[in-house]
Amino acid sequence: MKALTSPEAVKGNGNEEWGLIICSRCDEMVDTIPTDGVKIIYGYCGKGECKGTGPKDGSS
């Protein structure tokens, strides 16, 4: 998982995008979103093995 202080986690356009969307399966940061404070939202990134499949152990 990438550190929350990663340069990717902050957008340089002046908007306060404190919300992070993290893939539950591969732990990659998918996107940032504007929120009132730090929020971490888990979902799936849509890459190959992460497309909404079962938990990390491979069961569905």
C-alpha positions as CSV (number, residue, x, y, z in Angstrom):
1,M,0.0,0.0,0.0
2,K,1.2,3.5,-0.8
3,A,1.9,5.9,2.0
4,L,-0.8,8.5,2.6
5,T,1.9,11.1,2.3
6,S,2.6,10.0,-1.3
7,P,2.7,12.9,-3.8
8,E,-0.1,11.1,-5.7
9,A,-2.4,11.5,-2.8
10,V,-2.4,15.3,-3.1
11,K,-3.6,17.2,-6.2
12,G,-1.7,20.4,-7.0
13,N,-4.7,22.3,-8.3
14,G,-5.6,24.0,-4.9
15,N,-8.6,21.8,-4.2
16,E,-8.6,20.0,-0.9
17,E,-9.0,16.4,-1.9
18,W,-8.7,14.7,1.4
19,G,-10.7,11.6,0.4
20,L,-8.8,8.6,-1.0
21,I,-10.3,5.7,-2.9
22,I,-8.2,2.5,-2.3
23,C,-8.6,-0.8,-4.0
24,S,-9.6,-3.4,-1.4
25,R,-7.8,-6.2,-3.3
26,C,-4.4,-4.7,-4.5
27,D,-4.2,-1.7,-2.1
28,E,-3.5,0.7,-4.9
29,M,-4.8,4.3,-4.7
30,V,-7.6,4.6,-7.4
31,D,-8.4,8.3,-7.0
32,T,-8.8,11.2,-4.7
33,I,-12.1,13.1,-4.0
34,P,-12.9,16.3,-2.3
35,T,-14.2,15.7,1.3
36,D,-14.6,17.7,4.5
37,G,-11.7,15.8,6.2
38,V,-9.6,12.7,5.7
39,K,-11.7,9.8,4.4
40,I,-10.5,6.5,3.1
41,I,-13.0,4.6,0.9
42,Y,-12.4,1.1,-0.2
43,G,-13.6,-0.4,-3.6
44,Y,-12.1,-2.2,-6.6
45,C,-9.8,-0.6,-9.1
46,G,-11.1,-2.6,-12.1
47,K,-7.8,-4.0,-13.2
48,G,-7.7,-7.7,-14.2
49,E,-7.9,-9.7,-11.0
50,C,-9.5,-6.9,-9.0
51,K,-12.7,-6.5,-11.0
52,G,-15.2,-6.9,-8.2
53,T,-14.1,-10.5,-7.4
54,G,-14.2,-12.2,-4.0
55,P,-11.9,-11.5,-1.0
56,K,-8.1,-11.5,-1.4
57,D,-7.9,-15.2,-0.6
58,G,-9.4,-15.9,-4.1
59,S,-12.7,-17.4,-2.9
60,S,-15.9,-15.9,-4.3
